[in-house]
Amino acid sequence: MEGRGGEKLREKVRILVLGDSGVGKTSLVHLVCSGSELRRARSTIGCEIHIKPHENRSGKGCLVEFWDIGASRRFEESRHVFYGCGADGIM
């Protein structure tokens, strides 16, 4: 995959987005990744992965993966599948 300047993106950072149902996790991730407000968010079923190319302070390109984990009680038993994905951070 290539970054904005055509350089190869070398790193990938995976962030799990966790929280109660209906608090705005999907809206926040959409705003961060697209720069625009999400008008009507739907409940996340399972996990939605959003990707944002990013350039760090030293100019090195990387991909930031936001794993938006659904918080509905209906899917509570399956959430643990996403917790062992090798995340670099939690938001």
C-alpha positions as CSV (number, residue, x, y, z in Angstrom):
1,M,0.0,0.0,0.0
2,E,1.2,3.5,-0.7
3,G,0.9,6.7,1.2
4,R,0.1,10.2,-0.1
5,G,3.5,10.8,-1.6
6,G,3.7,7.3,-3.3
7,E,6.1,6.0,-0.6
8,K,5.5,2.5,0.8
9,L,3.8,2.5,4.2
10,R,5.9,0.4,6.4
11,E,4.1,0.3,9.7
12,K,0.6,-0.6,10.9
13,V,-0.8,0.5,14.2
14,R,-4.0,-1.2,15.4
15,I,-6.3,0.7,17.9
16,L,-9.3,-1.0,19.5
17,V,-12.2,1.4,20.0
18,L,-14.2,0.2,23.0
19,G,-17.1,1.7,25.1
20,D,-20.7,1.4,25.9
21,S,-23.3,1.2,23.2
22,G,-24.5,4.5,21.8
23,V,-21.7,6.7,23.1
24,G,-20.4,7.8,19.7
25,K,-17.5,5.4,19.0
26,T,-18.4,5.0,15.3
27,S,-19.0,8.7,14.9
28,L,-15.6,9.5,16.4
29,V,-13.7,7.0,14.3
30,H,-15.5,8.3,11.2
31,L,-14.6,11.9,12.0
32,V,-10.9,10.9,12.6
33,C,-10.6,8.9,9.4
34,S,-12.6,11.0,7.0
35,G,-12.6,14.4,8.5
36,S,-16.3,14.7,8.2
37,E,-19.2,14.3,10.6
38,L,-21.3,11.1,10.4
39,R,-24.9,12.1,10.1
40,R,-26.6,8.9,11.1
41,A,-24.6,6.2,12.8
42,R,-26.0,2.7,13.0
43,S,-25.2,0.1,15.7
44,T,-22.0,-1.7,15.0
45,I,-22.4,-5.4,14.6
46,G,-19.3,-7.3,15.5
47,C,-16.4,-5.1,14.3
48,E,-15.9,-2.4,11.7
49,I,-12.3,-1.6,10.7
50,H,-11.5,2.0,9.5
51,I,-8.1,2.8,8.1
52,K,-6.3,6.2,8.1
53,P,-2.9,6.8,6.5
54,H,-0.8,8.8,8.9
55,E,2.6,10.4,8.8
56,N,4.6,10.5,12.0
57,R,6.8,13.4,13.2
58,S,9.8,12.0,11.4
59,G,7.9,11.8,8.1
60,K,7.6,8.1,8.1
61,G,4.2,6.8,6.8
62,C,2.1,4.3,8.6
63,L,-1.5,3.0,8.6
64,V,-3.7,3.4,11.6
65,E,-6.4,0.8,11.9
66,F,-9.3,1.6,14.1
67,W,-11.2,-1.5,15.2
68,D,-14.6,-0.2,16.2
69,I,-16.0,-3.0,18.4
70,G,-19.8,-3.2,18.7
71,A,-21.0,-2.9,22.3
72,S,-24.6,-4.3,22.0
73,R,-25.4,-6.8,24.7
74,R,-26.6,-9.2,21.9
75,F,-23.0,-9.7,20.8
76,E,-21.4,-9.7,24.2
77,E,-20.3,-13.3,23.9
78,S,-18.4,-12.8,20.6
79,R,-16.5,-9.6,21.5
80,H,-13.6,-11.5,23.0
81,V,-12.6,-12.6,19.5
82,F,-11.3,-9.1,18.7
83,Y,-9.4,-8.6,22.0
84,G,-6.6,-11.0,21.0
85,C,-5.9,-9.3,17.7
86,G,-2.6,-7.8,18.6
87,A,-3.7,-4.3,19.3
88,D,-1.2,-1.5,19.9
89,G,-3.7,0.6,21.9
90,I,-7.2,1.0,23.2
91,M,-9.4,4.1,22.9
